[in-house]
Amino acid sequence: MAGERILVVDDDERLREVVVQYLRSEGYVTSEAGDGQSALDAWRNESPDLIVLDWMLPRLSGLDVARQIRQSGGTPIVMLTARAEEPDKLLGLELGADDYLTKPFSLRELGARIRAVLRRSGSPPTEPEILALGDLTMNLAAHTVLRGGEELALTPTEFKLLSMLARSPNRVFSRLQLMEGAIGDYYEGYERTIDSHISHLRKKLGGESLIQTVHGTGYKLVPPRG
């Protein structure tokens, strides 16, 4: 995985330096920013493969940065924060974070989270693979989703969840199955975070509801009409 470009955003200069040095020792190419606006500028100019993003930032908060990035792209985000409460974690995930790490954290754990996120948002298969279900079309090679001919901007986690469900329409997946398949072995959050991702995905899909809740079990995708 060496060579991926990672943007590290934190207003704590010492912490930022430690993270950058560690990531460089792991073979990543790094850049850094100390506030939200600088982070957006660096994201636009450098097109990083992943962003390590602090929640509390001057000029523009990490949540605002994540929200703006999600409006126009799917760059993976690992969010750093001192907020440990579950509602705060869910809010971060709702606004586009692919994973969440509470301060203080170990550098090895951060590295594991980064590898897991990069792995599930990594290189597409060499041969195009298309899933067509009614007015929903997924290009698994290009990582694009069309609903009614309109392209949807999904995060890597949302794309992985939808592809899991779409590959096996009408199959019921438990929250644990979805969490392990879409979020990865290194994720240590709650199964309830899947509910947050599914809710966000449903909003983006719009129109006729495709993802149905199977109470007491999990979720399934019912192919759309048309």
DOBAMAR-8918 format. One record per residue (C-alpha): residue in one letter; x, y, z. Coordinates in steps of 0.25 Angstrom, whole numbers. Each point is the difference from the previous one (the first is absolute). Example, Ala and Ser with C-alpha at 12.3 -4.5 7.8 and 13.67 -1.06 7.14 Angstrom:
BEGIN
<type: A; X: 49; Y: -18; Z: 31>
<type: S; X: 6; Y: 14; Z: -2>
***
This chain:
BEGIN
<type: M; X: 0; Y: 0; Z: 0>
<type: A; X: 12; Y: 9; Z: 1>
<type: G; X: -1; Y: 13; Z: -9>
<type: E; X: -14; Y: 4; Z: 3>
<type: R; X: -2; Y: 15; Z: 3>
<type: I; X: -6; Y: 4; Z: 14>
<type: L; X: -4; Y: 14; Z: 4>
<type: V; X: 2; Y: 1; Z: 15>
<type: V; X: -9; Y: 12; Z: 6>
<type: D; X: 2; Y: 4; Z: 15>
<type: D; X: 2; Y: 13; Z: 6>
<type: D; X: 9; Y: -6; Z: 11>
<type: E; X: 13; Y: 1; Z: -7>
<type: R; X: 8; Y: -10; Z: 8>
<type: L; X: -11; Y: -11; Z: -2>
<type: R; X: 0; Y: 3; Z: -14>
<type: E; X: 15; Y: -1; Z: -1>
<type: V; X: 0; Y: -13; Z: 7>
<type: V; X: -11; Y: -6; Z: -9>
<type: V; X: 7; Y: 5; Z: -12>
<type: Q; X: 13; Y: -6; Z: 4>
<type: Y; X: -6; Y: -14; Z: 3>
<type: L; X: -8; Y: 0; Z: -13>
<type: R; X: 13; Y: 3; Z: -8>
<type: S; X: 7; Y: -11; Z: 7>
<type: E; X: -11; Y: -9; Z: -5>
<type: G; X: 2; Y: 4; Z: -14>
<type: Y; X: -11; Y: 10; Z: -2>
<type: V; X: 2; Y: 13; Z: -7>
<type: T; X: -6; Y: 11; Z: 9>
<type: S; X: -4; Y: 15; Z: 0>
<type: E; X: -6; Y: 7; Z: 12>
<type: A; X: -9; Y: 12; Z: 4>
<type: G; X: -3; Y: 7; Z: 13>
<type: D; X: -14; Y: 5; Z: -3>
<type: G; X: -13; Y: -3; Z: -7>
<type: Q; X: 2; Y: 10; Z: -12>
<type: S; X: 14; Y: -5; Z: -2>
<type: A; X: -5; Y: -14; Z: 0>
<type: L; X: -10; Y: 3; Z: -11>
<type: D; X: 11; Y: 7; Z: -8>
<type: A; X: 9; Y: -12; Z: 1>
<type: W; X: -10; Y: -10; Z: -3>
<type: R; X: -4; Y: 8; Z: -13>
<type: N; X: 15; Y: 2; Z: -4>
<type: E; X: 6; Y: -14; Z: 4>
<type: S; X: -12; Y: -10; Z: -2>
<type: P; X: 5; Y: -9; Z: 12>
<type: D; X: -4; Y: -14; Z: 1>
<type: L; X: -4; Y: 2; Z: 14>
<type: I; X: -2; Y: 11; Z: 10>
<type: V; X: 3; Y: -1; Z: 15>
<type: L; X: -9; Y: 11; Z: 5>
<type: D; X: -2; Y: 6; Z: 14>
<type: W; X: -14; Y: 3; Z: 5>
<type: M; X: 4; Y: 14; Z: 7>
<type: L; X: 7; Y: 9; Z: -10>
<type: P; X: 1; Y: 15; Z: -1>
<type: R; X: -6; Y: 8; Z: -12>
<type: L; X: -9; Y: -12; Z: -4>
<type: S; X: -3; Y: -12; Z: 8>
<type: G; X: 4; Y: -14; Z: -3>
<type: L; X: -15; Y: -4; Z: -2>
<type: D; X: -2; Y: 12; Z: -10>
<type: V; X: 12; Y: -5; Z: -7>
<type: A; X: -5; Y: -14; Z: -1>
<type: R; X: -14; Y: 5; Z: -5>
<type: Q; X: 6; Y: 9; Z: -11>
<type: I; X: 9; Y: -12; Z: -5>
<type: R; X: -12; Y: -9; Z: 0>
<type: Q; X: -8; Y: 9; Z: -9>
<type: S; X: 10; Y: -1; Z: -11>
<type: G; X: 9; Y: -13; Z: 2>
<type: G; X: 2; Y: -13; Z: 7>
<type: T; X: 14; Y: 2; Z: 6>
<type: P; X: 1; Y: -9; Z: 12>
<type: I; X: 0; Y: 7; Z: 14>
<type: V; X: 5; Y: -5; Z: 13>
<type: M; X: -5; Y: 10; Z: 11>
<type: L; X: 8; Y: 3; Z: 13>
<type: T; X: -7; Y: 6; Z: 12>
<type: A; X: 0; Y: 1; Z: 15>
<type: R; X: -15; Y: -2; Z: 0>
<type: A; X: -3; Y: -14; Z: 4>
<type: E; X: -15; Y: -1; Z: 1>
<type: E; X: -8; Y: -9; Z: -9>
<type: P; X: -9; Y: 12; Z: -6>
<type: D; X: 13; Y: 7; Z: -4>
<type: K; X: 5; Y: -12; Z: -7>
<type: L; X: -12; Y: -2; Z: -7>
<type: L; X: -1; Y: 15; Z: -4>
<type: G; X: 14; Y: -1; Z: -6>
<type: L; X: -4; Y: -13; Z: -8>
<type: E; X: -12; Y: 7; Z: -5>
<type: L; X: 8; Y: 12; Z: -5>
<type: G; X: 9; Y: -9; Z: -8>
<type: A; X: 11; Y: -6; Z: 9>
<type: D; X: 4; Y: -14; Z: -4>
<type: D; X: 6; Y: -3; Z: 13>
<type: Y; X: 1; Y: 7; Z: 14>
<type: L; X: 12; Y: 0; Z: 10>
<type: T; X: -1; Y: 6; Z: 14>
<type: K; X: 12; Y: 8; Z: 6>
<type: P; X: 9; Y: -5; Z: 6>
<type: F; X: 3; Y: -11; Z: -10>
<type: S; X: 12; Y: -9; Z: -4>
<type: L; X: 7; Y: 2; Z: -13>
<type: R; X: -1; Y: -15; Z: -3>
<type: E; X: -15; Y: 1; Z: 2>
<type: L; X: -1; Y: 12; Z: -10>
<type: G; X: 9; Y: -7; Z: -10>
<type: A; X: -10; Y: -12; Z: 1>
<type: R; X: -12; Y: 8; Z: -2>
<type: I; X: 6; Y: 7; Z: -12>
<type: R; X: 4; Y: -13; Z: -6>
<type: A; X: -14; Y: -5; Z: 2>
<type: V; X: -6; Y: 12; Z: -7>
<type: L; X: 9; Y: 0; Z: -11>
<type: R; X: -2; Y: -15; Z: -2>
<type: R; X: -15; Y: 1; Z: -2>
<type: S; X: 1; Y: 13; Z: -9>
<type: G; X: 12; Y: -6; Z: -8>
<type: S; X: 3; Y: -3; Z: -14>
<type: P; X: -12; Y: -5; Z: -8>
<type: P; X: 0; Y: -14; Z: -8>
<type: T; X: 7; Y: 1; Z: -13>
<type: E; X: -13; Y: -5; Z: -7>
<type: P; X: -12; Y: 9; Z: 0>
<type: E; X: -12; Y: -6; Z: 8>
<type: I; X: -13; Y: 5; Z: 0>
<type: L; X: -12; Y: -2; Z: 9>
<type: A; X: -14; Y: 4; Z: -6>
<type: L; X: -12; Y: 0; Z: 9>
<type: G; X: -12; Y: 7; Z: -6>
<type: D; X: 4; Y: 15; Z: -1>
<type: L; X: 12; Y: -2; Z: 9>
<type: T; X: 14; Y: -3; Z: -7>
<type: M; X: 13; Y: -2; Z: 7>
<type: N; X: 13; Y: -1; Z: -7>
<type: L; X: 9; Y: -7; Z: 9>
<type: A; X: 13; Y: 2; Z: -7>
<type: A; X: -2; Y: 15; Z: -1>
<type: H; X: -7; Y: 2; Z: 13>
<type: T; X: -12; Y: 7; Z: -5>
<type: V; X: -15; Y: -1; Z: 3>
<type: L; X: -11; Y: 5; Z: -9>
<type: R; X: -15; Y: 1; Z: 5>
<type: G; X: -9; Y: 4; Z: -11>
<type: G; X: 12; Y: 4; Z: -9>
<type: E; X: 5; Y: 10; Z: 11>
<type: E; X: 13; Y: -3; Z: 6>
<type: L; X: 1; Y: -1; Z: 15>
<type: A; X: 12; Y: 5; Z: 9>
<type: L; X: 2; Y: -11; Z: 10>
<type: T; X: 11; Y: -2; Z: 10>
<type: P; X: 9; Y: -12; Z: -1>
<type: T; X: -8; Y: -7; Z: 11>
<type: E; X: -13; Y: 3; Z: -6>
<type: F; X: 4; Y: -5; Z: -13>
<type: K; X: 5; Y: -13; Z: 7>
<type: L; X: -13; Y: -2; Z: 8>
<type: L; X: -8; Y: 2; Z: -13>
<type: S; X: 8; Y: -9; Z: -8>
<type: M; X: -1; Y: -11; Z: 11>
<type: L; X: -15; Y: 2; Z: 0>
<type: A; X: -2; Y: 1; Z: -15>
<type: R; X: 9; Y: -13; Z: -3>
<type: S; X: -11; Y: -8; Z: 8>
<type: P; X: -13; Y: 7; Z: -2>
<type: N; X: -11; Y: -5; Z: 10>
<type: R; X: 11; Y: -6; Z: 9>
<type: V; X: -1; Y: 4; Z: 14>
<type: F; X: 13; Y: 5; Z: 6>
<type: S; X: 2; Y: 2; Z: 15>
<type: R; X: 7; Y: 13; Z: 5>
<type: L; X: 12; Y: -8; Z: 4>
<type: Q; X: 1; Y: -6; Z: -14>
<type: L; X: -1; Y: 14; Z: -6>
<type: M; X: 10; Y: 6; Z: 10>
<type: E; X: 10; Y: -11; Z: -3>
<type: G; X: -1; Y: 0; Z: -15>
<type: A; X: -1; Y: 15; Z: -2>
<type: I; X: 8; Y: 6; Z: 12>
<type: G; X: 11; Y: -10; Z: 2>
<type: D; X: 6; Y: -9; Z: 11>
<type: Y; X: 7; Y: 12; Z: 7>
<type: Y; X: -12; Y: 8; Z: 2>
<type: E; X: -4; Y: 0; Z: 15>
<type: G; X: -13; Y: 8; Z: 0>
<type: Y; X: -14; Y: -4; Z: 3>
<type: E; X: -9; Y: -8; Z: -10>
<type: R; X: -9; Y: 12; Z: 1>
<type: T; X: 9; Y: 8; Z: -8>
<type: I; X: -5; Y: -9; Z: -12>
<type: D; X: -14; Y: 7; Z: 2>
<type: S; X: 6; Y: 13; Z: -1>
<type: H; X: 7; Y: -4; Z: -14>
<type: I; X: -13; Y: -6; Z: -5>
<type: S; X: -8; Y: 12; Z: 4>
<type: H; X: 10; Y: 9; Z: -8>
<type: L; X: 0; Y: -10; Z: -12>
<type: R; X: -15; Y: 0; Z: 0>
<type: K; X: -1; Y: 15; Z: -1>
<type: K; X: 10; Y: 0; Z: -12>
<type: L; X: -7; Y: -10; Z: -7>
<type: G; X: -14; Y: 7; Z: 1>
<type: G; X: -12; Y: -4; Z: -7>
<type: E; X: -6; Y: -13; Z: 3>
<type: S; X: 6; Y: -7; Z: 12>
<type: L; X: 10; Y: -11; Z: -4>
<type: I; X: 6; Y: -4; Z: 13>
<type: Q; X: -10; Y: -6; Z: 10>
<type: T; X: 1; Y: -2; Z: 15>
<type: V; X: -2; Y: -14; Z: 4>
<type: H; X: -3; Y: 2; Z: 15>
<type: G; X: 8; Y: -7; Z: 10>
<type: T; X: 10; Y: -5; Z: -11>
<type: G; X: 5; Y: 11; Z: -10>
<type: Y; X: -2; Y: 5; Z: -14>
<type: K; X: -3; Y: -5; Z: -14>
<type: L; X: 0; Y: 6; Z: -14>
<type: V; X: -13; Y: -1; Z: -7>
<type: P; X: 2; Y: 2; Z: -15>
<type: P; X: -7; Y: 12; Z: -5>
<type: R; X: -11; Y: 0; Z: -11>
<type: G; X: 3; Y: 6; Z: -14>
***
